[in-house]
Amino acid sequence: MYEHFFQCPFCWETISMLLDSSVAHQKYIEDCEICCNPMEIEVSFEDGELMEFRANSN
């Protein structure tokens, strides 16, 4: 598991998320733990290293 800190695209609060580095590419919806708005999360790992992280307000 990999802990990643980022800003929510809705409330701009810094939050953290645990990411599964064993899955190379992931795309899913998760609610912000502060404002509860749904964020589209897109994550890419290569050899267990985080290559790309996006949290969109779509």
N, C-alpha and C positions, 0 to 999 in steps of 0.2 A: 504494500500500500504506500501511497505517496500523498503527503499533505500539501495542498496548494492554497495560497492566500491570494485573493483577488477582490476587486470592487464589484458590487452588485450593479448592473446596468440600470436599475430602477432607483434605488435609494442611495447609492454611492457609498454605502458602508462597506468596510473591509470584512470579509467573511472567509472562512476556510472550508475546504472540501477534501475528503479523502478520495483519491483516485486509484483505480486498479491498474497498475502498470503491466499486468500480465495480458491485457487486451490491447492490441496495437492501435485500433481506432474505435472511438465510441462517440455516439451522438444520442442525447436524451434530454428530457425536460426535468428540471428540479426546481422546487420553490426556494426562494431566498429565506434563510432562517430568521432574518430581521423583519422584512416587509411582506413576506409571503407571496410575492409576485413570481410567476413562472418564468424561469430562464431557460433558454436552449443552450445546453452545454455541448461543446465539441472538443474532443481531446485526442491527441495523437502521441503515441510513444514509439520510440525506436530503440531496440536493445535495452528496454527498461528505463530509458531516459525520456523525460517530457520534451517533446519537440514543438507542440502547439497546444494552446488552450484558448478557447473562446467562450465567453458567456454573453449571449445576445438576448435582447428584449423582444424577440419575435413573438 
